């Protein structure tokens, strides 16, 4: 079991995996860790939007496959903890036993919404700290990361997000994930005021401008996720391929865009079976 460490210099880049084979691709490309996107699991596994429609067990099963497929640390999105403090505690125990290296929990009300959409509602800081205490108590190893995500920027503003982050750190969270920040200046200010490992979400088509990994590192962030980059590229590629197949009746023009059988078998370590 491998865990994330913030003792060394540099930033940890975590592309999002929505199934085990994409996790293998991420590892094969040299990344240090994998991120399990809640949206990616919901969209990719069930064709649902990211609104908390999947059960804890459904997400856990996919997380277990992903963690088993790679030898690098895996960090998972567990939304609102799938319920109250007791549910959150059980979720942490289950994900830790599944080989996950850490989770992030958000302070939205259930049912949650995508962090970059309007219409979000927040639980109170007191309720969130109860969930965090339950999560911290439930883990068996200190190395298992409990990351507190706050969605307050898009609801009550940056000042409230910073205030909540400080309360979550005082409760014992290992790191903070400020969701939906809208400018480089906001990321810089957050890093200046919150002295802990910070996770940045570099998603596409959202509230956050396109900021490079190096820029996040210079601001002091220790982790950056690209939750749906591969997923969105894959969807467009599949749509383009199906359009071509429907039009021409053959896949011959698509062969150069595919992993070959040999490449796929190498990724799967087919001979090892």
C-alpha positions in Angstrom: 0.0 0.0 0.0 1.5 3.4 -1.0 0.5 6.7 0.5 1.0 10.3 -0.6 3.9 12.1 1.1 4.3 15.9 1.2 7.8 15.7 2.7 9.6 16.1 -0.6 9.7 19.2 -2.9 7.3 19.4 -5.8 3.7 19.0 -6.6 1.8 15.8 -7.1 -0.2 15.6 -10.3 -3.2 13.3 -10.3 -5.2 12.7 -13.5 -8.7 11.3 -13.0 -9.5 7.7 -13.6 -13.0 6.5 -14.2 -12.2 2.8 -14.4 -9.2 0.5 -13.9 -7.8 0.5 -17.4 -7.5 4.3 -17.4 -5.8 4.1 -14.1 -3.3 1.7 -15.7 -2.7 4.2 -18.5 -2.1 7.0 -16.0 0.5 5.0 -14.2 2.1 3.9 -17.4 2.6 7.5 -18.4 4.6 8.1 -15.3 2.3 9.9 -13.0 2.8 9.6 -9.2 -0.8 9.1 -8.2 -4.3 8.5 -9.5 -7.5 10.5 -8.7 -10.9 8.8 -8.7 -13.4 11.4 -9.9 -16.9 11.1 -8.5 -18.2 12.7 -11.6 -16.1 10.3 -13.7 -17.5 7.2 -11.9 -21.1 8.5 -12.0 -20.9 9.6 -15.7 -18.9 6.6 -16.9 -20.3 3.7 -14.9 -24.0 4.6 -14.9 -24.5 7.5 -17.3 -25.7 9.6 -14.4 -24.8 13.3 -13.7 -22.7 14.2 -10.7 -25.5 14.7 -8.3 -24.9 11.9 -5.7 -27.1 9.3 -7.4 -24.7 6.4 -6.8 -24.5 4.5 -3.5 -21.4 4.2 -1.5 -21.0 0.5 -2.4 -21.2 1.3 -6.2 -18.4 3.8 -6.0 -16.5 1.6 -3.6 -16.5 -1.3 -6.1 -15.1 0.8 -8.8 -12.5 2.3 -6.4 -11.4 -1.2 -5.4 -10.8 -2.2 -9.0 -8.8 1.0 -9.7 -6.7 0.6 -6.6 -6.0 -3.0 -7.4 -4.9 -2.2 -10.9 -2.0 0.2 -10.1 0.9 0.3 -7.7 0.8 4.1 -7.1 -1.4 5.9 -4.5 -5.1 6.5 -5.3 -7.1 9.4 -3.9 -10.9 9.1 -4.1 -13.8 11.5 -4.2 -16.4 10.4 -1.6 -18.7 13.4 -2.2 -20.5 14.3 1.1 -19.5 11.0 2.8 -22.7 9.3 1.7 -24.6 10.6 4.7 -23.9 11.9 8.2 -20.9 11.4 10.5 -21.6 7.6 11.0 -21.9 7.1 7.2 -18.8 9.0 6.6 -16.9 6.9 9.2 -18.1 3.7 7.5 -17.1 5.0 4.1 -13.6 5.9 5.3 -13.1 2.4 6.7 -14.4 0.7 3.6 -12.2 2.8 1.2 -9.2 2.3 3.4 -9.7 -1.5 3.3 -10.1 -1.3 -0.5 -6.5 0.0 -0.8 -7.3 3.7 -1.3 -4.6 6.1 0.0 -7.0 8.9 1.0 -10.3 10.6 0.3 -11.8 14.1 0.1 -15.1 15.0 1.7 -17.1 18.1 0.8 -19.2 20.5 2.8 -22.2 20.5 0.4 -25.7 19.4 1.3 -27.0 16.2 -0.1 -27.9 15.8 -2.9 -24.7 17.6 -4.0 -24.0 19.3 -7.3 -21.0 19.6 -9.5 -18.6 22.0 -7.8 -18.5 24.4 -10.8 -22.3 24.7 -11.2 -24.6 27.3 -9.5 -27.3 26.3 -7.1 -25.1 24.6 -4.5 -26.1 24.5 -0.8 -23.7 24.1 2.1 -24.0 22.3 5.5 -22.9 24.3 8.5 -19.2 24.3 9.4 -20.1 22.6 12.6 -21.8 19.7 10.8 -18.8 19.4 8.5 -16.3 19.3 11.4 -18.4 16.4 12.9 -18.0 14.5 9.7 -14.3 15.2 9.7 -13.9 14.0 13.3 -15.7 10.8 12.4 -13.5 10.3 9.4 -10.3 10.9 11.3 -11.3 8.5 14.1 -12.4 5.8 11.6 -9.1 5.5 9.7 -6.7 2.9 10.9 -3.5 4.6 9.7 -2.5 8.2 10.0 -1.0 8.1 6.5 -4.5 7.7 5.1 -5.3 11.2 4.0 -8.5 13.0 5.0 -8.9 16.0 2.7 -11.5 18.6 3.5 -13.1 20.2 0.4 -15.0 23.4 0.8 -17.5 24.6 -1.9 -18.1 27.9 0.0 -16.4 30.1 -2.7 -19.4 29.7 -5.0 -22.0 30.1 -2.3 -20.8 32.6 0.3 -17.6 33.9 -1.1 -13.8 33.5 -0.7 -13.7 34.8 2.9 -16.1 32.2 4.1 -14.2 29.5 2.2 -11.0 30.5 4.0 -12.8 30.6 7.4 -14.2 27.2 6.9 -10.8 25.8 5.7 -9.2 27.0 9.0 -11.9 25.4 11.0 -11.4 22.1 9.1 -7.7 22.2 9.7 -8.3 22.8 13.4 -10.4 19.7 13.4 -7.6 17.6 12.1 -8.0 17.5 8.3 -4.7 16.7 6.6 -5.2 18.9 3.6 -7.7 21.4 2.1 -9.4 21.4 -1.3 -10.9 24.8 -2.2 -13.3 24.1 -5.0 -14.4 26.6 -7.6 -11.9 29.3 -7.2 -12.2 31.8 -10.0 -8.9 33.6 -10.4 -5.2 33.2 -10.0 -5.4 35.9 -7.3 -7.9 33.8 -5.3 -5.6 30.7 -5.5 -2.7 32.8 -4.3 -4.6 34.4 -1.4 -5.9 31.0 -0.3 -2.4 29.5 -0.3 -1.2 32.6 1.7 -3.8 32.3 4.4 -4.1 28.5 4.7 -0.9 26.8 5.9 -1.5 23.2 5.0 -1.1 21.0 2.0 -3.6 22.3 -0.6 -5.3 20.5 -3.5 -6.2 22.4 -6.7 -8.8 21.2 -9.2 -7.8 22.0 -12.8 -11.0 20.9 -14.5 -12.1 22.0 -17.9 -15.0 24.4 -18.8 -15.5 25.4 -15.2 -15.0 28.5 -13.0 -11.3 28.1 -12.8 -9.0 29.6 -15.4 -6.4 27.3 -17.1 -3.4 27.3 -14.7 -0.4 25.1 -15.3 1.1 22.6 -12.9 4.2 24.8 -12.5 2.0 27.8 -11.7 0.2 25.9 -9.0 3.5 24.7 -7.5 4.8 28.3 -7.5 1.7 29.3 -5.5 2.4 26.7 -2.9 -0.1 23.9 -3.9 0.9 20.3 -3.1 -1.6 18.5 -5.3 -3.4 19.2 -8.5 -6.1 17.0 -10.1 -7.3 16.8 -13.7 -10.5 14.9 -12.9 -12.1 14.5 -16.3 -9.4 15.4 -18.9 -9.0 11.8 -20.1 -12.7 11.1 -19.9 -13.7 14.1 -22.0 -11.0 13.3 -24.6 -12.2 9.7 -24.7 -15.8 10.6 -25.2 -15.0 12.9 -28.1 -12.7 10.3 -29.6 -15.4 7.5 -29.3 -18.1 9.8 -30.8 -15.8 10.7 -33.7 -15.0 7.0 -34.3 -18.7 5.9 -34.2 -19.6 8.7 -36.6 -16.9 7.5 -39.0 -18.0 3.9 -38.6 -21.6 4.7 -39.3 -20.6 6.7 -42.3 -18.1 4.4 -44.0 -19.1 0.9 -42.7 -15.5 0.0 -41.8 -13.0 0.8 -39.0 -9.9 0.8 -41.4 -9.6 4.6 -41.3 -9.5 4.5 -37.5 -6.7 2.0 -37.0 -4.0 4.6 -36.5 -6.0 6.2 -33.7 -6.3 2.9 -31.7 -4.1 1.1 -29.2 -3.0 -2.0 -31.1 -3.8 -5.4 -29.7 -0.1 -5.8 -28.7 -0.1 -2.4 -26.9 -3.3 -3.3 -25.0 -2.0 -6.7 -24.0 1.2 -5.1 -22.8 -0.8 -2.6 -20.7 -2.9 -5.4 -19.2 0.2 -7.6 -18.7 -1.6 -10.3 -20.5 1.2 -12.8 -20.4 1.3 -12.6 -16.6 -2.1 -14.3 -16.5 
